[in-house]
Amino acid sequence: MTSDTFVDEDDAAAVADPADDAESAPRREARRPHARPRVLALANQKGGVGKTTTAINLGTALAAIGEKVLVIDLDPQGNASTGLGIERKQRRVSTYHVLTGEAELRSAIRETAVPRLHLAPSTLDLLGVELEIASARNRAHRLKLAVDGLALGDALRAEPFTYVLIDCPPSLNLLTINALAASDSVLVPLQCEFFALEGLSQLLKTVEQVRDNLNPRLTIQGVVLTMFDPRNNLSNQVVADVRSFMGGKVYETMIPRNVRVSEAPSYGKPVLLYDLKCSGSQAYLRLASEIIQRERTLVAA
């Protein structure tokens, strides 16, 4: 990799035939048993925008409305793992082992307290994985191969995963490139505060590079506005600016700034388990419904 690009010729040469995934369909009821789950990467190189919170609570909301969901924690900080109640002693097999080829993805998966919601946890070992796989020709496709292998095994199971959510680290490194190469779409959490659009253009450029060189099917699924405070004039201005810049890609549902959302991870719970009736929980349920509706529209088109 060079300083001005995130993909190179070796990575591009290793991309699988996009026709392999032509049968993907977002509606669970329309899937054939062997179909690949819909894979969404939650990405933004800025930290503190709500990626992990959205991964945890969107996964919970999707599970609550009947989907079978896998959250893949690809952030070395492991906050998604902690937020879903998976203690470090339970992470003997993690996404680090999956990316280095030491374990299959299924062996890393742990059940959570939420029915139909599972997690592949991360550990601090992920900090060194980029150096360990840097010389491998398929370094950008390690996660895609793992997800494809999981989907192949799921073909023999009564209830396969229907959604995979990848919680990316707050940077555009090889971990994020692996997530984008493995995904059908990118979901971008964007904080309703100053500098919200800073770095978004670089993320969009990276998505375009990955689409051109590694993953032709990759799209922007949508932008979700987080930490919205209707009493704050700046929040309202950011919403207007983002909707003007991204148009229909911005979800109607906005995640409010809510103390219950902030408290829930310290108890190892999604906010929907911590306080179902709070405004944050209700917003994530609406977001899940909106995402599924958008997926159905994409299929119908």
Secondary structure, DSSP 4 states (H G I P E B T S, - for coil): --TT-S--HHHHHTPPPGGGGTT--S-GGG--TTPPPEEEEE--SSSSSSHHHHHHHHHHHHHHTT--EEEEE--TT-HHHHHTT--GGG-SS-HHHHHTTSS-HHHH-EE-SSTTEEEE---GGGGGHHHHHTT-TTGGGHHHHHHHHHHHHHTTSSS---EEEEE--SS-SHHHHHHHHH-SEEEEEEESSTTTTTTHHHHHHHHHHHHHHT-TT-EEEEEEEEEE-TT-HHHHHHHHHHHHHHGGGEEEEEEEP-HHHHHGGGGTS-HHHH-TTSHHHHHHHHHHHHHHHHHHHHHH-
